[in-house]
């Protein structure tokens, strides 16, 4: 039993460390926004979705009661995503500010509110945790699918300009850590989504190895802008880990999600 909990502790610490780095990935993007005094060309949805993911996992971890490391990393993700959203809102054009407010109301107010009300008042604690766990797992899986957009972009342009290798490595490592954390806790809601996160992370690294020496191909104006630093999070925001991985994605998170679905 002691050995079991020691492994839970080790993978929890490692998952937090990796997801922490993934959550900070968008900082260079926001430094550029600060320097240029404009957020034009970037979208707020990855940060809104990452915030929503972190809120879900904190709620789940509080009900579960033995997933302390989910609470620690996702609490950090809540604060860092709020910082990103506030910065984006401050420098964004009026149209984008309106879109950001609508997204916040849709995901973080209405969406989270509906999930909270529909699960919190369920009479049986086990059923409440089961329903919420399936919701978190479904959302995490959806976040991890987001990298397909950047994979398609890399194959189409034969360029890894929008897919930093280091970020792909951290997202993959985060998925591994959170998978084993969920496995040690015997929690499929944490473990299963990170299998998909690991697969997509490895796929991105393979594509990087294939196309890294190809000459850069200029993206035409009709092509959507993709900022890899905005990925989402791993389940925990690798989950988030998702979280910030693709500008179109919304990932730590998360477990740390999240997580990458930014961007680990």
C-alpha distance (Angstrom), angle and dihedral (degrees) to the residues before:
residue distance angle dihedral
X1 . . .
X2 3.80 . .
X3 3.81 90.3 .
X4 3.81 90.2 50.2
X5 3.79 93.0 53.6
X6 3.80 91.6 44.5
X7 3.82 89.1 59.0
X8 3.81 90.3 47.0
X9 3.81 88.1 52.8
X10 3.82 93.8 47.3
X11 3.80 95.5 48.7
X12 3.81 90.7 42.2
X13 3.81 91.4 54.8
X14 3.81 92.8 45.1
X15 3.81 91.5 46.5
X16 3.80 90.5 51.2
X17 3.81 92.2 48.7
X18 3.81 94.8 50.1
X19 3.81 94.5 42.1
X20 3.81 89.2 48.6
X21 3.80 89.7 58.7
X22 3.81 92.1 46.0
X23 3.82 91.0 50.7
X24 3.81 89.6 55.7
X25 3.82 92.7 50.8
X26 3.85 94.7 96.6
X27 3.84 92.8 56.5
X28 3.85 93.9 95.7
X29 3.81 88.6 51.5
X30 3.78 91.8 53.5
X31 3.78 91.5 45.0
X32 3.79 87.4 58.6
X33 3.80 89.9 48.1
X34 3.81 88.8 51.8
X35 3.81 92.5 49.1
X36 3.80 94.2 46.9
X37 3.82 93.2 38.8
X38 3.79 89.9 -136.3
X39 3.80 136.9 88.4
X40 3.79 93.6 -158.6
X41 3.81 111.2 143.4
X42 3.79 94.4 29.0
X43 3.78 129.9 90.4
X44 3.79 129.8 -140.4
X45 3.80 98.0 -148.3
X46 3.86 96.1 89.8
X47 3.81 90.4 58.7
X48 3.80 94.3 43.3
X49 3.80 90.9 50.7
X50 3.81 91.7 45.5
X51 3.81 89.7 52.3
X52 3.80 90.5 49.7
X53 3.80 90.8 49.3
X54 3.82 92.2 50.3
X55 3.81 91.0 49.9
X56 3.80 91.1 51.6
X57 3.80 93.9 50.6
X58 3.80 93.4 47.0
X59 3.80 89.1 52.7
X60 3.80 90.8 47.9
X61 3.81 93.4 47.1
X62 3.80 92.0 49.3
X63 3.81 90.4 54.3
X64 3.80 92.3 44.2
X65 3.84 91.4 49.9
X66 3.82 96.4 -164.5
X67 3.81 99.3 70.0
X68 3.80 100.8 84.1
X69 3.80 93.9 153.2
X70 3.80 91.2 59.3
X71 3.78 88.4 57.6
X72 3.81 95.5 48.3
X73 3.80 98.1 51.0
X74 3.78 96.0 38.8
X75 3.80 92.0 48.7
X76 3.79 87.6 56.4
X77 3.81 89.1 46.6
X78 3.80 91.1 53.5
X79 3.80 91.5 55.8
X80 3.81 96.1 43.0
X81 3.81 93.3 46.8
X82 3.82 90.9 49.3
X83 3.82 87.5 52.1
X84 3.82 90.5 51.5
X85 3.80 92.8 47.1
X86 3.82 93.9 47.6
X87 3.82 90.9 48.5
X88 3.79 91.4 47.7
X89 3.80 91.2 47.3
X90 3.81 92.2 49.7
X91 3.81 95.1 52.5
X92 3.79 99.1 30.4
X93 3.82 124.4 105.4
X94 3.79 117.6 -103.7
X95 3.80 93.6 -100.9
X96 3.80 92.1 53.4
X97 3.79 91.4 46.8
X98 3.79 90.1 56.8
X99 3.81 90.8 48.6
X100 3.82 90.5 49.6
X101 3.79 92.2 51.8
X102 3.80 90.9 49.6
X103 3.80 91.2 49.5
X104 3.80 91.5 49.5
X105 3.80 91.1 50.6
X106 3.81 91.8 46.8
X107 3.80 99.0 47.1
X108 3.80 109.7 20.0
X109 3.79 100.2 34.1
X110 3.79 110.0 24.8
X111 3.82 99.2 24.6
X112 3.79 96.9 44.8
X113 3.80 91.0 39.6
X114 3.81 92.8 55.4
X115 3.81 91.9 47.8
X116 3.80 92.2 47.2
X117 3.81 95.4 48.4
X118 3.80 94.4 43.1
X119 3.82 93.4 51.8
X120 3.79 108.0 28.1
X121 3.79 94.9 64.4
X122 3.79 95.8 48.2
X123 3.83 105.2 123.5
X124 3.81 96.3 -136.2
X125 3.81 116.2 66.7
X126 3.82 93.3 -155.4
X127 3.81 92.4 52.9
X128 3.81 90.6 45.9
X129 3.80 91.3 53.1
X130 3.81 92.1 44.4
X131 3.83 94.1 51.6
X132 3.81 93.1 45.0
X133 3.80 90.9 46.5
X134 3.80 91.8 54.8
X135 3.81 90.1 48.6
X136 3.81 91.4 51.5
X137 3.81 91.9 46.2
X138 3.82 93.2 48.7
X139 3.80 91.8 49.5
X140 3.81 92.5 46.0
X141 3.80 91.0 51.4
X142 3.81 90.0 50.6
X143 3.81 90.2 51.3
X144 3.79 92.1 50.5
X145 3.81 90.8 54.0
X146 3.82 89.3 61.5
X147 3.84 94.5 83.7
X148 3.81 87.9 69.5
X149 3.81 86.1 82.4
X150 3.80 93.3 59.6
X151 3.83 91.6 41.3
X152 3.79 89.2 55.9
X153 3.80 89.6 47.5
X154 3.79 93.0 51.9
X155 3.81 92.9 49.1
X156 3.81 91.9 46.1
X157 3.82 96.5 48.5
X158 3.83 96.6 29.3
X159 3.80 85.7 -135.9
X160 3.81 131.3 117.6
X161 3.79 92.0 -161.1
X162 3.80 91.2 117.7
X163 3.81 96.1 41.3
X164 3.83 113.1 68.1
X165 3.78 110.3 -156.6
X166 3.82 94.5 -142.5
X167 3.79 92.4 56.3
X168 3.81 91.2 49.2
X169 3.81 89.3 52.5
X170 3.81 93.0 50.6
X171 3.81 91.7 47.7
X172 3.79 90.7 51.3
X173 3.80 92.4 47.6
X174 3.78 90.2 48.2
X175 3.79 91.6 52.2
X176 3.82 89.8 51.6
X177 3.80 93.7 49.5
X178 3.79 94.5 47.7
X179 3.81 92.2 44.3
X180 3.80 91.4 57.6
X181 3.80 91.0 41.7
X182 3.80 89.4 56.2
X183 3.81 90.6 42.5
X184 3.81 92.2 53.4
X185 3.81 89.7 48.8
X186 3.82 89.4 46.2
X187 3.79 88.6 -126.3
X188 3.81 113.8 142.8
X189 3.80 91.4 -173.2
X190 3.79 89.0 68.1
X191 3.80 99.5 33.5
X192 3.83 104.0 43.8
X193 3.85 100.3 57.2
X194 3.80 90.4 51.3
X195 3.80 90.7 59.5
X196 3.80 86.9 65.5
X197 3.80 90.0 43.6
X198 3.81 90.1 54.4
X199 3.82 92.4 48.8
X200 3.81 93.1 51.2
X201 3.80 91.2 44.1
X202 3.81 92.0 54.1
X203 3.81 89.9 45.1
X204 3.79 90.6 54.7
X205 3.80 92.0 50.3
X206 3.82 90.8 49.5
X207 3.81 90.6 51.1
X208 3.79 89.6 48.6
X209 3.82 90.5 53.8
X210 3.83 90.7 48.5
X211 3.81 98.6 46.6
X212 3.81 104.6 26.2
X213 3.83 93.4 100.0
X214 3.80 95.0 45.0
X215 3.80 115.4 108.8
X216 3.79 113.4 -102.5
X217 3.76 114.3 -95.2
X218 3.76 116.1 -144.3
X219 3.78 111.7 -120.5
X220 3.77 112.0 -131.1
X221 3.79 121.8 -125.4
X222 3.78 90.6 -106.5
X223 3.78 90.8 61.5
X224 3.80 115.7 93.6
X225 3.79 116.2 -111.2
X226 3.74 113.6 -111.5
X227 3.78 122.2 -165.9
X228 3.80 110.0 -167.4
X229 3.77 92.1 -164.0
X230 3.78 88.2 70.3
X231 3.77 96.4 68.0
X232 3.34 128.8 143.3
X233 3.55 138.2 -119.8
X234 3.85 145.9 -73.1
X235 3.48 107.4 -122.8
X236 3.70 89.5 -74.7
X237 3.29 82.9 47.8
X238 3.56 85.9 -56.8
X239 2.97 39.4 63.3
X240 3.48 75.3 39.2
X241 3.16 72.2 7.4
X242 3.86 64.0 101.0
X243 2.75 103.6 32.7
X244 3.84 107.6 90.2
X245 3.86 100.5 21.8
X246 3.77 98.7 106.4
X247 3.76 129.9 21.2
X248 3.77 88.4 -130.3
X249 3.73 91.2 45.4
X250 3.11 118.3 73.3
X251 5.62 105.1 -145.3
X252 4.88 149.9 178.9
X253 1.93 56.0 41.0
X254 2.13 78.4 128.0
X255 3.19 153.0 33.5
X256 3.41 70.8 -3.7
X257 3.09 45.3 -12.4
X258 2.28 89.8 173.0
X259 2.46 96.2 104.4
X260 1.85 137.5 -152.7
X261 3.89 73.1 -102.6
X262 5.81 60.5 131.4
X263 1.20 85.9 40.8
X264 4.48 144.5 -45.9
